[in-house]
């Protein structure tokens, strides 16, 4: 991994003396915190990139959690149901999966406008989707199921766009190979997701959302994703 070095208010190129010293301290076995102290602050490109990208993803996750808390606090006899909470859980799990993806792809990240715009586009898609899952605190809603049927078509396209962008990045930019395991797993994700765009039946939506959540939880527990 290449390094950027913080010296005062400036970031120095990896070829500079300060960055070289910082890199040598880290590669010789010293902790990054120690290297920062002796060299003025060494920041990996992934750390620098994810300080921006991770913050935007955190805002998306926080939006889902805060809106759900507002709904519970302000329900006043209105029906909550299961559809919107399950959709919110799925969005949270999907956002979390991007932290894992970013970590595993950390060596491919570079500090450039293209990469920053790429992260911004994904984060914007997630934030828009997250903001539609639950109504605002002051919203005029009678039941969350009613809100779900109105807003589902705004939530899912953002999720689809973000996942397609990551797959495209892996194939086109990183040259990653898609092995047999990848193709075996994908139908369990994409088929329920695409069917959700079309269905208007409550029981089917509950089963599809439950299956998508189980796909993430089960994959992490059983297959060690």
Order of alpha helices (4+ residues) and beta strands (2+ residues): beta-beta-alpha-alpha-beta-alpha-alpha-alpha-alpha-alpha-alpha
